[in-house]
Amino acid sequence: MQGGRGPAVLFIHGLGSSGYMEWRRNLEPTATRHRVYAPDLPGYGRTDKPRARYTVPYFARFIERYMEDRGLRSAALIGASLGGRIALEVAFDRPGLVRKLALVNTLGLGRPKVRTAQVMYGLVTIPRFGEAVMGVARDALAWAPRTMIRRFAARYSGASADLTEALDDAYLTDLRDMYAADGYRSAYLSTVRSLVNPRALFGGHHDVTRRLNELKIPVQLIWGADDPLFPLAHAERARALIGKASLAVIKGAGHTPQAERPEEFNRVLHDFLG
């Protein structure tokens, strides 16, 4: 997905999402002054779903090739959750490609808080059990009332806002279609199993806090204040460690401020990109 005119801005979605789902309330406002790109990562959305090890470096190489294929010498990268960690990987590996960096409730800036709603991440790493859970989730999306799905999503993400608009019928249809697609289950499980392992859970190789001082570009941290997985303390510590960083805290939002509070999110992003 791409459009608009102006300096390039590339959005990177998080786990279990896609470019057209994650950023659907942010792309048009950004495209008024920028050329926006919002690819689906391999295995997600409408992209191919090859048999592969879906890891952060794998996704980062995809973003680098995506930019090269489109002749983008550099861009502002906007990443949410896992997408933020991928954006960081690109910035560390190919700093010349990244003009500015916005990190939204991003993985890799500290040890996640694992609560009841997030325990499922650990369970799906178990062989066969994970495949069964994904099958149940696919079936539940087909029959569960929309209000029940939104209630579960709010509990998981820490959202306090009404998600009727953020997770409207069109979004839920896209989500159902993605879960039903051939290869999606394998891609999702491969991604989670690369992220949830003993090294990651105990502050291992996905935490890049020690490398943040390498970033010499402008960095905007945008954080939902009520994120139950990546607490605000992660963003506050990152701001102190990055030379050109600023932090915008969006109150009343959880893990996905770009969807829960899009007007405020878009205003912050507009000011940063401007």
SELORO-399413 format. One record per residue (C-alpha): residue number from 1; residue in three letters; z, x, y. Coordinates in nm, 3 decimals. Each point is the difference from the previous one (the first is absolute). Example, Ala and Ser with C-alpha at 12.3 -4.5 7.8 and 13.67 -1.06 7.14 Angstrom:
<pts>
(1,ALA,(0.780,1.230,-0.450)),
(2,SER,(-0.066,0.137,0.344)),
</pts>
This chain:
<pts>
(1,MET,(0.000,0.000,0.000)),
(2,GLN,(-0.097,0.142,0.339)),
(3,GLY,(-0.100,-0.109,0.348)),
(4,GLY,(0.050,0.042,0.373)),
(5,ARG,(-0.094,0.283,0.235)),
(6,GLY,(0.189,0.301,0.131)),
(7,PRO,(0.211,0.278,-0.150)),
(8,ALA,(0.042,-0.030,-0.376)),
(9,VAL,(0.315,-0.158,-0.143)),
(10,LEU,(0.048,-0.005,-0.376)),
(11,PHE,(0.256,-0.233,-0.160)),
(12,ILE,(0.147,0.085,-0.342)),
(13,HIS,(0.165,-0.281,-0.193)),
(14,GLY,(0.302,0.018,-0.228)),
(15,LEU,(0.074,-0.068,-0.366)),
(16,GLY,(-0.128,-0.326,-0.144)),
(17,SER,(-0.212,-0.084,0.302)),
(18,SER,(-0.342,0.067,0.150)),
(19,GLY,(-0.153,0.081,0.335)),
(20,TYR,(-0.110,-0.357,0.069)),
(21,MET,(0.337,-0.143,-0.110)),
(22,GLU,(0.248,0.249,0.148)),
(23,TRP,(-0.153,0.024,0.347)),
(24,ARG,(-0.166,-0.337,0.048)),
(25,ARG,(0.220,-0.082,0.301)),
(26,ASN,(-0.052,0.339,0.163)),
(27,LEU,(-0.366,0.099,-0.039)),
(28,GLU,(-0.162,-0.231,0.254)),
(29,PRO,(0.245,0.083,0.282)),
(30,THR,(-0.050,0.371,-0.066)),
(31,ALA,(-0.380,-0.035,-0.020)),
(32,THR,(-0.017,-0.115,0.364)),
(33,ARG,(0.024,0.366,0.106)),
(34,HIS,(-0.050,0.202,-0.317)),
(35,ARG,(-0.226,0.039,-0.300)),
(36,VAL,(0.223,-0.114,-0.285)),
(37,TYR,(-0.021,0.081,-0.369)),
(38,ALA,(0.218,-0.161,-0.268)),
(39,PRO,(-0.114,0.109,-0.346)),
(40,ASP,(0.141,-0.128,-0.326)),
(41,LEU,(0.153,0.289,-0.192)),
(42,PRO,(-0.146,0.060,-0.348)),
(43,GLY,(0.143,-0.253,-0.247)),
(44,TYR,(0.089,-0.252,0.271)),
(45,GLY,(-0.171,-0.285,0.179)),
(46,ARG,(-0.373,-0.011,-0.068)),
(47,THR,(-0.056,0.369,-0.080)),
(48,ASP,(-0.083,0.155,-0.335)),
(49,LYS,(0.294,0.041,-0.236)),
(50,PRO,(-0.075,0.310,-0.204)),
(51,ARG,(0.221,0.140,-0.272)),
(52,ALA,(0.188,0.265,0.194)),
(53,ARG,(0.345,0.131,0.090)),
(54,TYR,(0.076,-0.191,0.316)),
(55,THR,(0.212,0.243,0.202)),
(56,VAL,(0.058,0.076,0.367)),
(57,PRO,(-0.234,0.305,-0.011)),
(58,TYR,(-0.266,-0.210,-0.174)),
(59,PHE,(0.011,-0.262,0.275)),
(60,ALA,(0.007,0.268,0.273)),
(61,ARG,(-0.317,0.161,-0.138)),
(62,PHE,(-0.161,-0.344,0.004)),
(63,ILE,(0.083,-0.045,0.370)),
(64,GLU,(-0.135,0.345,0.081)),
(65,ARG,(-0.328,-0.072,-0.182)),
(66,TYR,(-0.019,-0.344,0.161)),
(67,MET,(0.019,0.160,0.345)),
(68,GLU,(-0.251,0.270,-0.086)),
(69,ASP,(-0.247,-0.253,-0.141)),
(70,ARG,(0.010,-0.189,0.331)),
(71,GLY,(-0.030,0.308,0.217)),
(72,LEU,(0.352,-0.035,0.141)),
(73,ARG,(0.106,0.340,0.126)),
(74,SER,(0.343,-0.138,0.087)),
(75,ALA,(0.178,-0.333,0.033)),
(76,ALA,(0.335,-0.155,0.079)),
(77,LEU,(0.157,-0.085,-0.335)),
(78,ILE,(0.224,-0.304,-0.036)),
(79,GLY,(0.188,-0.021,-0.330)),
(80,ALA,(0.253,-0.248,-0.135)),
(81,SER,(0.249,0.074,-0.277)),
(82,LEU,(-0.195,0.191,-0.268)),
(83,GLY,(-0.290,0.008,0.246)),
(84,GLY,(0.219,0.191,0.245)),
(85,ARG,(0.079,0.258,-0.266)),
(86,ILE,(-0.372,0.034,-0.072)),
(87,ALA,(-0.069,0.044,0.372)),
(88,LEU,(0.263,0.274,0.011)),
(89,GLU,(-0.165,0.172,-0.296)),
(90,VAL,(-0.332,0.003,0.185)),
(91,ALA,(0.167,0.131,0.316)),
(92,PHE,(0.163,0.285,-0.190)),
(93,ASP,(-0.306,0.083,-0.211)),
(94,ARG,(-0.276,-0.047,0.261)),
(95,PRO,(0.170,-0.004,0.342)),
(96,GLY,(-0.332,0.015,0.182)),
(97,LEU,(-0.088,-0.347,-0.127)),
(98,VAL,(0.301,-0.170,0.159)),
(99,ARG,(0.003,-0.049,0.377)),
(100,LYS,(0.307,-0.223,0.011)),
(101,LEU,(0.228,-0.143,-0.266)),
(102,ALA,(0.187,-0.331,-0.016)),
(103,LEU,(0.248,-0.042,-0.285)),
(104,VAL,(0.119,-0.349,-0.086)),
(105,ASN,(0.312,-0.030,-0.222)),
(106,THR,(-0.130,0.301,-0.187)),
(107,LEU,(0.078,0.146,-0.339)),
(108,GLY,(0.101,0.365,-0.007)),
(109,LEU,(0.244,0.028,0.291)),
(110,GLY,(0.316,-0.028,-0.208)),
(111,ARG,(0.140,-0.139,-0.321)),
(112,PRO,(-0.084,-0.370,-0.048)),
(113,LYS,(0.279,-0.252,-0.032)),
(114,VAL,(-0.042,-0.179,-0.330)),
(115,ARG,(0.142,-0.351,-0.001)),
(116,THR,(-0.035,-0.285,-0.246)),
(117,ALA,(-0.337,-0.115,0.133)),
(118,GLN,(-0.142,0.353,-0.040)),
(119,VAL,(0.135,0.069,-0.350)),
(120,MET,(-0.327,-0.136,-0.140)),
(121,TYR,(-0.170,0.320,0.115)),
(122,GLY,(0.211,0.193,-0.248)),
(123,LEU,(-0.056,-0.252,-0.278)),
(124,VAL,(-0.378,0.005,0.022)),
(125,THR,(-0.001,0.372,-0.076)),
(126,ILE,(0.106,-0.085,-0.357)),
(127,PRO,(-0.305,0.004,-0.232)),
(128,ARG,(-0.117,-0.346,-0.109)),
(129,PHE,(0.278,-0.167,0.198)),
(130,GLY,(-0.182,0.077,0.324)),
(131,GLU,(-0.322,-0.148,-0.134)),
(132,ALA,(0.188,-0.315,-0.102)),
(133,VAL,(0.161,-0.030,0.345)),
(134,MET,(-0.338,0.029,0.170)),
(135,GLY,(-0.134,-0.275,-0.225)),
(136,VAL,(0.291,-0.225,0.092)),
(137,ALA,(-0.052,0.075,0.370)),
(138,ARG,(-0.370,-0.086,-0.025)),
(139,ASP,(0.078,-0.331,-0.171)),
(140,ALA,(0.280,-0.081,0.244)),
(141,LEU,(-0.234,0.045,0.296)),
(142,ALA,(-0.230,-0.258,-0.161)),
(143,TRP,(0.259,-0.273,-0.055)),
(144,ALA,(0.303,0.068,0.221)),
(145,PRO,(0.036,-0.213,0.316)),
(146,ARG,(-0.095,0.188,0.316)),
(147,THR,(0.348,-0.052,0.145)),
(148,MET,(0.151,0.175,-0.303)),
(149,ILE,(-0.236,0.297,0.035)),
(150,ARG,(0.082,0.032,0.370)),
(151,ARG,(0.373,-0.021,-0.072)),
(152,PHE,(-0.024,0.280,-0.257)),
(153,ALA,(-0.209,0.213,0.238)),
(154,ALA,(0.255,-0.048,0.279)),
(155,ARG,(0.283,0.107,-0.225)),
(156,TYR,(-0.187,0.310,-0.114)),
(157,SER,(-0.117,0.109,0.346)),
(158,GLY,(0.308,-0.091,0.202)),
(159,ALA,(-0.200,-0.241,0.216)),
(160,SER,(0.200,-0.251,0.200)),
(161,ALA,(-0.301,-0.164,0.167)),
(162,ASP,(-0.181,-0.300,-0.143)),
(163,LEU,(-0.274,0.149,-0.220)),
(164,THR,(-0.216,-0.313,-0.004)),
(165,GLU,(-0.245,0.160,0.243)),
(166,ALA,(0.033,0.360,-0.120)),
(167,LEU,(-0.057,-0.106,-0.362)),
(168,ASP,(-0.228,-0.295,0.060)),
(169,ASP,(-0.218,-0.166,-0.263)),
(170,ALA,(-0.290,0.241,0.058)),
(171,TYR,(0.228,0.300,-0.055)),
(172,LEU,(0.144,-0.146,-0.320)),
(173,THR,(-0.350,-0.072,-0.130)),
(174,ASP,(-0.098,0.364,0.061)),
(175,LEU,(0.318,0.112,-0.175)),
(176,ARG,(-0.072,-0.217,-0.304)),
(177,ASP,(-0.356,0.129,-0.018)),
(178,MET,(0.116,0.361,0.011)),
(179,TYR,(0.257,-0.052,-0.276)),
(180,ALA,(-0.267,-0.165,-0.215)),
(181,ALA,(-0.255,0.281,0.048)),
(182,ASP,(-0.083,0.226,-0.293)),
(183,GLY,(0.166,0.338,0.037)),
(184,TYR,(0.250,-0.100,0.269)),
(185,ARG,(0.299,-0.011,-0.234)),
(186,SER,(-0.070,0.351,-0.128)),
(187,ALA,(-0.051,0.136,0.352)),
(188,TYR,(0.321,-0.157,0.129)),
(189,LEU,(0.209,0.122,-0.292)),
(190,SER,(-0.145,0.348,0.023)),
(191,THR,(0.090,0.013,0.369)),
(192,VAL,(0.357,-0.122,-0.052)),
(193,ARG,(0.055,0.235,-0.293)),
(194,SER,(-0.109,0.295,0.213)),
(195,LEU,(0.247,-0.103,0.272)),
(196,VAL,(0.302,-0.116,-0.198)),
(197,ASN,(0.122,0.289,-0.210)),
(198,PRO,(0.316,0.214,-0.007)),
(199,ARG,(-0.127,0.250,0.260)),
(200,ALA,(-0.096,-0.277,0.242)),
(201,LEU,(0.316,-0.204,-0.048)),
(202,PHE,(0.224,0.299,0.070)),
(203,GLY,(-0.177,0.111,0.316)),
(204,GLY,(-0.275,0.204,-0.165)),
(205,HIS,(-0.362,0.073,0.072)),
(206,HIS,(-0.087,-0.319,0.192)),
(207,ASP,(0.253,0.079,0.274)),
(208,VAL,(-0.183,0.208,0.263)),
(209,THR,(0.281,0.012,0.255)),
(210,ARG,(0.010,0.379,-0.014)),
(211,ARG,(-0.366,0.018,0.105)),
(212,LEU,(0.011,-0.234,0.297)),
(213,ASN,(0.030,0.290,0.246)),
(214,GLU,(-0.356,0.098,-0.100)),
(215,LEU,(-0.135,-0.306,0.182)),
(216,LYS,(-0.130,0.101,0.344)),
(217,ILE,(-0.178,-0.326,0.081)),
(218,PRO,(0.140,-0.313,0.167)),
(219,VAL,(0.189,-0.210,-0.256)),
(220,GLN,(0.111,-0.360,0.045)),
(221,LEU,(0.261,-0.135,-0.240)),
(222,ILE,(-0.001,-0.380,-0.018)),
(223,TRP,(0.287,-0.142,-0.203)),
(224,GLY,(0.118,-0.343,-0.099)),
(225,ALA,(0.373,0.014,0.065)),
(226,ASP,(0.098,-0.191,-0.314)),
(227,ASP,(-0.202,0.190,-0.262)),
(228,PRO,(0.212,-0.006,-0.319)),
(229,LEU,(-0.194,0.285,-0.165)),
(230,PHE,(-0.056,0.259,0.276)),
(231,PRO,(0.288,-0.036,0.247)),
(232,LEU,(-0.030,0.065,0.372)),
(233,ALA,(0.193,0.327,-0.043)),
(234,HIS,(-0.313,0.147,-0.161)),
(235,ALA,(-0.201,-0.062,0.315)),
(236,GLU,(0.274,0.125,0.232)),
(237,ARG,(0.026,0.327,-0.192)),
(238,ALA,(-0.377,0.041,-0.004)),
(239,ARG,(-0.020,-0.052,0.377)),
(240,ALA,(0.249,0.284,0.048)),
(241,LEU,(-0.200,0.234,-0.224)),
(242,ILE,(-0.349,-0.062,0.143)),
(243,GLY,(-0.082,0.168,0.329)),
(244,LYS,(-0.216,-0.279,0.148)),
(245,ALA,(0.153,-0.309,-0.157)),
(246,SER,(0.112,-0.333,0.138)),
(247,LEU,(0.163,-0.289,-0.180)),
(248,ALA,(-0.048,-0.373,0.052)),
(249,VAL,(0.247,-0.223,-0.185)),
(250,ILE,(-0.114,-0.356,-0.059)),
(251,LYS,(0.301,-0.225,-0.029)),
(252,GLY,(-0.016,-0.299,-0.229)),
(253,ALA,(-0.252,0.174,-0.225)),
(254,GLY,(0.040,0.155,-0.342)),
(255,HIS,(-0.233,0.224,-0.197)),
(256,THR,(-0.324,-0.140,0.149)),
(257,PRO,(0.032,-0.035,0.378)),
(258,GLN,(-0.380,0.002,0.035)),
(259,ALA,(-0.005,-0.340,-0.173)),
(260,GLU,(0.342,-0.141,0.091)),
(261,ARG,(-0.014,0.080,0.373)),
(262,PRO,(-0.369,0.071,0.066)),
(263,GLU,(0.002,-0.059,0.375)),
(264,GLU,(0.276,0.254,0.060)),
(265,PHE,(-0.149,0.241,-0.254)),
(266,ASN,(-0.344,-0.020,0.160)),
(267,ARG,(0.147,0.059,0.344)),
(268,VAL,(0.175,0.319,-0.115)),
(269,LEU,(-0.310,0.122,-0.180)),
(270,HIS,(-0.221,-0.077,0.300)),
(271,ASP,(0.224,0.203,0.231)),
(272,PHE,(0.005,0.292,-0.245)),
(273,LEU,(-0.375,0.007,-0.057)),
(274,GLY,(-0.081,-0.058,0.367)),
</pts>
